[in-house]
Amino acid sequence: MKGQDFPLSANGRPGKGNSFSQSAWRLRTVNTVKYAAIILSLLCVSFLGGFALFADHVGSLAAPKDMAAADAIIVLTGGQSRIDAALDLLKSGKGERLLISGVNPTASREALRAATGADRQLFRCCVDIDNAALDTIGNAEESAKWVEAHAYQSIILVTNNYHMPRSLLEMHRLLQKARLEPYPVVNSRLDNGGWMGKPDAIRVLLTEYTKYLAAILRGLVQPPNAKPGNLTVVDAAVAAGG
């Protein structure tokens, strides 16, 4: 009686093992997909959970009612209310000088002063302008040069509440010796979960949260690169003299 025939494999041996190999390959594929799905789900849950914490933190930020005085004030452009708040702090003596960082190069000092309604004498004596910064990283780099040039030890940082976490992160990397005091500007109340019912607020917060995470990752792989020299800030005294 002849034995049962089996298909031959490439090496001439019975091909029964091929079926086993295919089953093992399928099992590995299924397991890989399953583990990838689990990891992706965990990442999504972590991202959304982190976003909720971030949004709640931002929503809880508010400008101090009695801001302690510092050596100087830095405001990051991005809204009229930011500059107005910074000028109010300067006018009330909370800082000796003010740096407005990230001003459009096409905007003149006088146009900026007129737009804010600031006192001309105060603007001439105590307000410096940075036209070089194009983003938050640039804000931090130019601000660090300005702080180093004036040897300031304490800074009031003015920006919107949603922008404050990333701004502080970038500033702290380059201003490790200076004390930073946040002054968050609130245009829309987001506390007590108020951001949940505002689609526009969710969009802004989600965008800022993503940028914040990217800034953290960039900081892990890229050392700070700001150099104390090559100050590009337009000094108020120089501008006034011109």
C-alpha positions as CSV (number, residue, x, y, z in Angstrom):
1,M,0.0,0.0,0.0
2,K,1.4,3.3,-1.0
3,G,1.8,6.1,1.6
4,Q,-0.1,9.4,1.4
5,D,1.6,11.9,-0.9
6,F,2.6,15.3,0.4
7,P,3.5,18.3,-1.7
8,L,7.2,18.8,-1.7
9,S,8.8,22.0,-0.4
10,A,11.6,23.9,-2.1
11,N,14.2,21.7,-0.5
12,G,12.6,18.5,-1.7
13,R,11.1,17.6,1.7
14,P,7.4,17.0,2.2
15,G,5.7,20.4,2.3
16,K,3.6,19.7,5.3
17,G,5.7,22.3,7.2
18,N,4.6,25.0,4.8
19,S,1.1,25.0,6.2
20,F,2.4,25.3,9.7
21,S,4.7,28.2,8.7
22,Q,1.8,30.0,7.1
23,S,-0.3,29.6,10.2
24,A,2.5,30.9,12.4
25,W,3.0,33.9,10.1
26,R,-0.7,34.7,10.2
27,L,-0.7,34.4,14.0
28,R,2.3,36.8,14.2
29,T,0.6,39.2,11.9
30,V,-2.6,39.1,13.9
31,N,-0.7,39.7,17.1
32,T,1.3,42.5,15.6
33,V,-1.8,44.3,14.5
34,K,-3.4,43.7,17.8
35,Y,-0.5,45.1,19.8
36,A,-0.2,48.0,17.4
37,A,-3.9,48.8,17.9
38,I,-3.5,48.6,21.7
39,I,-0.4,50.9,21.6
40,L,-2.3,53.3,19.3
41,S,-5.3,53.3,21.6
42,L,-3.1,54.0,24.6
43,L,-1.4,56.9,22.8
44,C,-4.7,58.4,21.9
45,V,-6.0,58.1,25.4
46,S,-2.8,59.6,26.8
47,F,-3.0,62.4,24.2
48,L,-6.6,63.2,25.0
49,G,-6.1,62.9,28.7
50,G,-3.1,65.2,28.6
51,F,-5.1,67.7,26.5
52,A,-7.9,67.8,29.1
53,L,-5.3,68.5,31.8
54,F,-3.7,71.1,29.6
55,A,-7.0,72.8,28.8
56,D,-8.0,72.8,32.5
57,H,-4.7,74.3,33.5
58,V,-4.9,77.0,30.9
59,G,-8.5,77.8,31.9
60,S,-7.4,78.3,35.5
61,L,-4.8,80.9,34.6
62,A,-5.5,84.5,35.4
63,A,-3.5,87.7,35.8
64,P,-2.4,88.3,39.4
65,K,-4.4,91.0,41.1
66,D,-1.3,92.5,42.7
67,M,1.7,91.8,40.5
68,A,5.0,92.1,42.3
69,A,7.5,94.4,40.6
70,A,10.4,92.9,38.5
71,D,13.4,94.3,36.7
72,A,11.7,94.3,33.3
73,I,8.7,93.2,31.3
74,I,8.5,91.1,28.1
75,V,5.4,90.9,26.0
76,L,5.0,88.5,23.1
77,T,3.0,89.9,20.2
78,G,-0.1,88.2,19.0
79,G,-2.9,90.4,20.2
80,Q,-3.6,94.0,21.1
81,S,-4.7,93.0,24.6
82,R,-1.2,91.6,25.4
83,I,0.6,94.8,24.6
84,D,-2.0,96.9,26.4
85,A,-1.6,94.8,29.5
86,A,2.2,95.0,29.3
87,L,2.1,98.8,28.9
88,D,-0.2,99.1,31.9
89,L,2.3,97.1,34.0
90,L,5.1,99.4,32.8
91,K,3.1,102.5,33.5
92,S,2.4,101.3,37.0
93,G,6.1,100.8,37.7
94,K,6.1,97.0,37.7
95,G,9.2,97.0,35.5
96,E,12.0,99.4,34.5
97,R,11.8,98.6,30.8
98,L,9.5,96.8,28.4
99,L,10.5,94.6,25.4
100,I,7.8,94.0,22.8
101,S,9.0,90.9,21.0
102,G,7.9,89.8,17.5
103,V,6.8,93.1,16.1
104,N,6.2,93.1,12.3
105,P,9.3,94.8,10.7
106,T,7.0,96.9,8.6
107,A,5.4,98.5,11.7
108,S,7.2,101.7,12.8
109,R,7.6,102.6,16.5
110,E,5.3,105.5,16.1
111,A,2.6,103.5,14.4
112,L,2.9,100.9,17.2
113,R,2.7,103.6,19.9
114,A,-0.3,105.2,18.2
115,A,-2.1,101.9,17.9
116,T,-1.7,101.3,21.6
117,G,-2.4,104.8,22.7
118,A,0.7,104.7,24.8
119,D,2.2,107.9,26.3
120,R,4.9,109.1,23.9
121,Q,7.4,110.0,26.5
122,L,7.1,106.6,28.2
123,F,7.4,104.8,24.9
124,R,10.5,106.7,24.0
125,C,12.3,106.1,27.2
126,C,11.4,102.6,28.2
127,V,10.0,100.5,25.4
128,D,12.3,98.4,23.2
129,I,11.1,96.6,20.1
130,D,12.2,93.2,18.7
131,N,11.5,92.9,14.9
132,A,13.5,89.7,14.4
133,A,11.4,87.0,16.2
134,L,9.0,85.2,13.9
135,D,7.7,82.6,16.4
136,T,7.8,81.6,20.1
137,I,11.3,80.1,19.7
138,G,12.5,83.4,18.2
139,N,10.7,85.3,21.0
140,A,12.7,83.3,23.5
141,E,16.0,83.7,21.7
142,E,15.7,87.5,21.2
143,S,14.4,88.0,24.7
144,A,17.3,86.1,26.2
145,K,19.7,88.4,24.4
146,W,17.9,91.4,25.7
147,V,17.9,90.1,29.3
148,E,21.6,89.2,29.1
149,A,22.5,92.6,27.6
150,H,20.7,94.4,30.5
151,A,21.7,91.9,33.2
152,Y,18.1,91.6,34.4
153,Q,17.4,89.1,37.2
154,S,13.6,89.1,37.2
155,I,11.1,89.3,34.3
156,I,7.4,89.6,34.0
157,L,6.3,87.6,30.9
158,V,3.1,88.7,29.3
159,T,1.1,86.6,26.8
160,N,-2.3,85.0,26.4
161,N,-3.2,82.3,28.9
162,Y,-3.3,79.5,26.2
163,H,0.2,80.6,25.0
164,M,1.8,80.8,28.5
165,P,2.8,77.2,29.1
166,R,4.8,77.0,25.8
167,S,6.2,80.5,26.2
168,L,7.5,79.7,29.7
169,L,9.0,76.4,28.5
170,E,10.9,78.1,25.7
171,M,12.0,81.0,28.0
172,H,13.1,78.8,30.8
173,R,15.5,77.0,28.5
174,L,17.4,80.2,27.7
175,L,16.9,82.2,30.9
176,Q,17.8,79.7,33.6
177,K,19.3,82.4,35.8
178,A,16.5,84.9,35.5
179,R,13.2,84.6,37.5
180,L,10.2,84.5,35.2
181,E,6.8,85.7,36.5
182,P,3.9,84.8,34.3
183,Y,1.2,87.4,33.6
184,P,-1.4,85.6,31.5
185,V,-3.9,87.7,29.5
186,V,-7.4,86.2,29.4
187,N,-9.6,87.2,26.5
188,S,-12.2,84.5,27.1
189,R,-13.1,82.7,30.3
190,L,-12.2,79.0,30.0
191,D,-12.2,78.0,33.7
192,N,-14.4,75.3,35.3
193,G,-14.5,73.4,32.0
194,G,-15.8,76.4,30.1
195,W,-13.6,75.5,27.1
196,M,-15.7,72.3,26.4
197,G,-18.6,74.2,25.0
198,K,-16.6,76.5,22.8
199,P,-15.5,75.0,19.5
200,D,-13.1,77.8,18.7
201,A,-11.5,77.6,22.1
202,I,-11.0,73.8,21.7
203,R,-9.4,74.4,18.3
204,V,-7.0,76.9,19.7
205,L,-6.2,74.9,22.8
206,L,-5.7,71.7,20.7
207,T,-3.3,73.5,18.3
208,E,-1.4,75.0,21.2
209,Y,-1.3,71.7,23.1
210,T,0.2,70.0,20.0
211,K,2.8,72.7,19.7
212,Y,3.6,72.4,23.4
213,L,4.2,68.6,23.1
214,A,6.4,69.3,20.0
215,A,8.4,71.8,22.1
216,I,9.0,69.3,24.8
217,L,10.2,66.7,22.3
218,R,12.4,69.2,20.6
219,G,14.0,70.2,23.9
220,L,14.9,66.5,24.5
221,V,16.9,66.2,21.3
222,Q,18.1,69.7,20.6
223,P,20.1,71.9,23.0
224,P,19.3,75.6,23.4
225,N,21.0,77.6,20.7
226,A,20.5,81.3,21.7
227,K,23.7,83.3,21.8
228,P,24.1,86.3,24.1
229,G,25.6,88.5,21.4
230,N,24.2,89.9,18.2
231,L,21.3,91.8,19.8
232,T,18.8,92.7,17.2
233,V,16.4,94.6,19.5
234,V,15.8,98.3,18.7
235,D,16.6,100.1,21.9
236,A,14.2,102.9,22.8
237,A,17.1,105.4,23.5
238,V,18.7,104.7,20.1
239,A,15.3,105.0,18.3
240,A,14.5,108.2,20.1
241,G,17.9,109.6,19.3
242,G,17.4,108.8,15.6
